Amino acid sequence: MKRSLTPASFALSESKIVSLRLPQPAPQAKNLPLQSSIYPELRYMGSKKRLLPWIYQILDSLDFETALDPFSGTGCVPYLIKSMGRRIVAADFLNFASIIARATVENSERHLDGKAIRRLIDPAPSTHRFIEKTFSRIFYTKEDLRFLDRVSGNIRQLENPHEQALAFAAIFRSCLKRQPRGVFTISGDLSRYDDGRRDLRLSLEEHFLEQIEVFNAAVFDNGRRNQALRSDVFDLPKRKVDLVYLDPPYVPRSDDNCYIKRYHFLEGLSCYWQGTPVDRNTKVRKIAKRFTPFSYRRAAPEAFERMFARFAKSTIVLSYSSNGYPDLSQLVTLLRRHKKSVRVFEKAHRYHFGTRALIVRPSPNTLL
């Protein structure tokens, strides 16, 4: 029988500098579900892949059957929850991120077989040359760009949406691995970044064939009907879930938290830039930045308030960035308006892009 618990809220904090606030003891460490270790790591700002063992300790101590992750990003946390046997809905406002979740979280049985792979790498020249013409001498070699034009059209010839999603996930990870820094903010001669690593020697087509195998291996059925959506957190259908894992962007103290700035190429590739005009006045051919209130100091507190109110009837697990705004004390204050108690868990961690922290707020009835 499932225990009945008062909805709670939790914050998980991965931070470079330990807060002066006394951290709560974490639940006893447990091994990750074996399936979750198969998930491919993507070079992505704020990825939780290396923090999964710690996040699992927190989640495994909570009583829930259904969960929502509305900022799914790389998909590793919703995939972890799927590996725990729970029903999970993963969502993201970026198209390419929602496609990755469709391939790995929603998809429970479809793989790319030999026939599908042959269709994907069909050498017949593409009738479209948008990528080659638009990104010449910006990203990749001419051969790589031609391959992307070709495979983009071939992916759309696959009839099953989960097979399409697998192929897209494979090409997205191929593009990240082939790009020296894993972001699309630099252009031109990238030889100065060539340190001899294998990822920079392989062509995109060679990467793609390898990544198909990687994502095929990640497909499994947990016996639940999981779902992946492209949606802003405030536009999601209102449905009751036991637990909501929140990992929104935070206003940073320096630079910015713009995912479109770093991954505009993948977002454009996900729809072949249809409905996403390229700004040809920019060196790397950016697309328009999508507004999110979480990126602006004047709007972020109210956005967090709305978000906490929206999920007040669910257990909330919030991932907190120690170098961002709002700060820990502000977030705890906002959470207390909707929950009776808050617990904070902290872990030292350094990201490739910035630092992060997790905060937890449970109800008095929740045992951690």
C-alpha positions in Angstrom: 0.0 0.0 0.0 1.2 3.5 -0.8 1.8 5.6 2.3 -0.3 8.8 2.4 1.9 11.8 2.9 1.2 15.5 3.1 2.7 17.1 -0.1 6.2 18.4 0.6 8.8 20.4 -1.0 12.5 19.7 -1.2 15.5 21.6 -2.4 18.7 20.0 -3.6 21.8 22.2 -3.6 25.0 21.6 -5.5 27.3 24.4 -4.6 30.9 25.3 -5.0 30.9 27.1 -1.6 29.1 25.5 1.3 26.4 27.7 2.7 26.6 29.0 6.3 23.1 27.5 6.7 23.5 24.1 8.4 22.9 21.5 5.8 20.5 18.6 6.6 22.0 15.1 6.6 21.2 13.3 3.4 19.6 9.8 3.4 21.9 6.9 3.4 23.7 6.4 0.1 22.3 3.8 -2.2 23.5 2.6 -5.6 21.9 4.0 -8.7 19.5 1.8 -10.6 21.6 0.0 -13.2 19.5 1.2 -16.1 20.1 4.9 -15.3 23.9 4.4 -15.7 23.3 3.6 -19.4 22.0 7.1 -20.1 24.4 9.0 -22.5 26.0 12.2 -21.1 25.5 15.3 -23.1 27.9 18.3 -22.7 25.1 20.7 -21.5 25.0 23.7 -19.3 23.8 22.6 -15.8 23.6 18.9 -16.6 22.8 16.7 -13.6 24.5 13.6 -14.9 27.3 13.5 -12.4 25.0 14.4 -9.6 22.5 11.5 -10.2 23.8 9.3 -7.3 23.1 12.2 -4.9 19.8 13.1 -6.4 18.8 9.5 -6.3 19.5 9.3 -2.6 16.9 12.1 -2.1 14.3 10.9 -4.5 14.5 7.3 -3.2 13.6 8.4 0.3 10.3 10.0 -0.9 7.0 8.3 -1.5 5.7 9.0 -5.0 4.4 7.1 -8.0 4.0 9.9 -10.5 6.4 12.7 -11.3 6.9 15.8 -13.5 10.1 17.4 -14.7 9.2 20.6 -16.6 12.8 21.6 -17.2 14.1 18.3 -18.4 17.2 19.5 -20.3 19.4 16.6 -21.1 16.7 14.2 -19.8 19.0 12.4 -17.3 16.8 13.1 -14.2 13.5 12.1 -15.8 15.3 9.0 -17.1 16.5 8.3 -13.6 12.9 8.5 -12.3 11.8 6.2 -15.1 14.6 3.8 -14.0 13.1 3.9 -10.5 9.8 2.4 -11.9 7.8 5.6 -11.6 5.6 7.3 -14.2 7.3 10.5 -15.4 6.3 13.4 -17.6 9.3 15.3 -19.0 8.9 18.7 -20.6 11.1 21.5 -21.8 10.4 24.7 -23.7 13.2 23.9 -26.1 12.3 21.7 -29.0 15.5 19.7 -29.1 15.5 18.9 -25.4 11.9 17.7 -25.6 12.9 15.4 -28.6 15.7 13.9 -26.5 13.1 13.1 -23.8 10.8 11.6 -26.4 13.5 9.3 -27.5 14.6 8.1 -24.0 11.8 8.8 -21.5 8.6 8.4 -23.5 9.9 5.8 -25.9 9.7 2.3 -24.3 10.2 -0.1 -27.3 11.2 1.4 -30.6 14.8 1.1 -31.9 16.6 2.1 -35.0 17.2 -1.2 -36.9 19.5 -1.8 -39.9 16.8 -0.9 -42.4 16.1 2.4 -40.7 19.8 3.2 -40.4 20.3 2.6 -44.1 17.5 5.0 -44.9 19.1 7.6 -42.6 22.5 7.5 -44.2 21.3 7.1 -47.8 24.1 8.8 -49.8 21.7 10.3 -52.4 22.4 14.0 -52.4 19.9 16.2 -50.5 17.7 18.5 -52.5 18.1 21.0 -49.7 21.4 22.8 -48.9 20.3 25.2 -46.2 22.8 24.0 -43.6 25.7 24.0 -46.0 25.0 27.5 -47.3 24.1 29.0 -43.9 26.9 27.6 -41.8 29.8 27.2 -44.2 33.1 28.1 -42.5 31.2 28.6 -39.2 30.6 25.0 -37.9 32.1 21.8 -39.2 33.5 20.8 -42.6 31.7 21.0 -45.9 31.3 17.2 -45.8 29.8 17.4 -42.3 27.4 20.1 -43.3 26.2 18.2 -46.4 25.7 15.2 -44.3 23.5 17.2 -41.9 21.4 18.5 -44.8 21.0 14.9 -46.0 20.2 13.2 -42.7 17.8 16.0 -41.7 15.6 15.1 -44.6 16.0 11.4 -44.1 15.0 11.6 -40.5 11.7 13.0 -41.5 11.1 10.1 -43.8 10.8 7.8 -40.8 7.2 7.2 -40.0 7.4 6.4 -36.3 7.8 9.5 -34.0 10.0 7.6 -31.5 12.3 6.4 -34.3 12.5 10.0 -35.5 13.3 11.1 -31.9 16.1 8.5 -31.6 17.7 9.7 -34.8 17.5 13.3 -33.7 19.0 12.5 -30.3 21.8 10.7 -32.0 22.6 13.6 -34.3 22.3 16.2 -31.5 24.9 14.3 -29.4 27.1 13.9 -32.5 27.1 17.6 -33.1 28.0 18.3 -29.5 30.8 15.8 -29.5 32.2 17.1 -32.8 32.1 20.7 -31.6 35.4 21.4 -29.6 33.7 23.1 -26.6 30.3 21.6 -27.0 28.6 24.9 -27.5 27.8 27.0 -30.6 29.2 30.4 -29.5 32.5 30.1 -31.4 33.1 30.0 -35.2 35.8 29.9 -37.8 39.0 28.0 -37.7 38.6 25.6 -34.7 42.0 23.9 -35.1 43.3 25.8 -32.1 41.0 23.6 -30.0 42.2 20.4 -31.6 44.0 18.5 -28.8 44.0 15.2 -30.7 40.9 13.8 -29.1 39.0 11.2 -31.0 35.7 13.2 -31.0 37.4 15.9 -33.2 38.8 13.3 -35.7 35.6 11.5 -36.4 33.2 12.9 -39.1 29.6 13.6 -38.1 28.5 10.6 -40.0 30.9 8.3 -38.0 29.7 9.9 -34.8 26.0 9.5 -35.8 26.4 5.7 -36.4 28.0 5.4 -33.0 25.3 7.4 -31.3 22.5 5.4 -32.8 23.9 2.4 -30.9 24.2 4.5 -27.7 20.6 5.7 -27.8 19.3 2.3 -28.9 20.8 0.8 -25.8 19.1 3.4 -23.6 15.6 2.4 -24.7 13.7 0.3 -22.1 10.2 -0.2 -20.8 9.5 0.5 -17.1 5.9 -0.7 -17.4 4.5 2.9 -17.1 3.0 5.2 -19.7 5.6 8.0 -19.7 5.4 11.2 -21.7 7.6 13.9 -23.2 6.2 17.4 -24.0 7.5 20.6 -25.5 6.0 23.3 -23.3 6.7 26.2 -21.0 6.3 25.3 -17.4 3.3 27.7 -17.1 1.6 26.2 -20.2 1.6 22.6 -19.1 -1.7 20.8 -18.7 -2.8 20.9 -15.1 -2.8 17.4 -13.8 -2.1 16.0 -10.3 1.3 14.4 -9.8 2.9 13.2 -6.6 6.2 14.9 -7.1 7.6 17.8 -9.2 11.3 18.1 -9.8 12.2 21.7 -10.6 15.5 22.7 -12.2 14.8 26.1 -13.7 17.4 28.5 -15.0 18.7 31.1 -12.5 19.8 34.7 -13.1 23.6 34.4 -12.9 25.9 36.8 -11.2 27.9 37.1 -14.5 27.5 36.0 -18.1 24.0 34.7 -18.7 22.0 31.6 -18.6 20.7 31.6 -22.2 20.5 28.1 -23.5 19.5 29.4 -27.0 22.8 31.3 -27.1 24.8 28.2 -26.5 22.7 25.6 -28.3 20.9 27.6 -31.1 22.3 25.3 -33.7 20.7 22.2 -32.1 17.4 24.0 -31.7 17.4 25.1 -35.3 18.4 21.6 -36.5 15.5 20.0 -34.6 13.1 21.8 -37.0 15.4 22.5 -39.9 15.0 26.2 -39.0 11.4 26.2 -40.1 9.7 29.0 -38.2 13.0 29.9 -36.6 14.7 32.6 -38.7 18.5 32.9 -38.6 20.0 36.2 -37.7 22.6 36.6 -40.4 24.0 39.7 -38.7 25.5 37.4 -36.1 28.8 35.6 -36.6 27.4 32.2 -35.6 24.0 32.6 -37.2 21.9 32.7 -34.0 18.2 32.4 -33.7 15.9 34.6 -31.6 16.2 34.2 -27.9 12.9 32.9 -26.3 11.7 34.9 -23.3 11.7 33.2 -19.9 11.0 35.2 -16.7 13.6 33.1 -14.9 16.4 35.0 -16.8 15.7 38.5 -15.4 16.1 39.8 -11.9 13.0 41.9 -12.1 10.8 38.9 -13.2 12.4 35.9 -11.5 11.0 36.1 -7.9 7.4 36.4 -9.2 8.1 33.5 -11.6 9.3 31.3 -8.8 6.2 32.4 -6.7 3.9 31.4 -9.5 5.6 28.1 -10.1 5.6 27.1 -6.4 1.9 28.0 -6.2 1.1 26.0 -9.3 2.6 22.8 -7.8 1.7 23.4 -4.2 -0.3 20.2 -4.0 2.7 18.1 -5.0 5.9 17.3 -3.3 8.4 19.8 -4.7 12.1 19.0 -5.2 13.9 22.1 -6.3 17.4 22.3 -7.7 19.1 25.5 -6.5 22.0 27.3 -8.1 24.4 28.8 -5.5 25.7 31.4 -7.9 22.3 32.5 -9.1 19.4 34.7 -8.2 17.1 34.4 -6.3 19.3 33.3 -3.5 18.7 30.5 -1.0 17.0 32.6 1.7 14.6 34.2 -0.9 13.7 30.8 -2.3 13.0 29.4 1.2 10.8 32.4 2.0 8.9 31.8 -1.2 8.5 28.1 -0.6 7.2 28.7 3.0 4.2 30.5 1.5 3.0 27.2 0.1 4.6 24.6 2.3 4.8 24.1 6.1 8.5 23.1 6.2 11.7 23.3 4.1 14.8 21.2 4.3 18.0 22.0 2.5 20.6 19.5 1.2 23.9 20.7 -0.1 26.7 19.1 -2.1 29.9 20.6 -3.4 29.9 20.5 -7.2 31.5 22.4 -10.0 29.8 22.6 -13.4 31.4 23.1 -16.8 29.2 26.2 -16.9 28.8 27.7 -13.4 27.9 26.0 -10.1 24.7 24.6 -8.7 22.9 23.6 -5.5 19.9 21.6 -4.4 17.4 22.7 -1.7 14.6 20.6 -0.3 11.4 21.5 1.5 9.3 18.7 3.0 6.2 18.7 5.1 6.4 17.6 8.8 5.1 14.2 7.8 7.8 13.4 5.3 10.6 11.3 6.5 14.0 11.8 4.9 
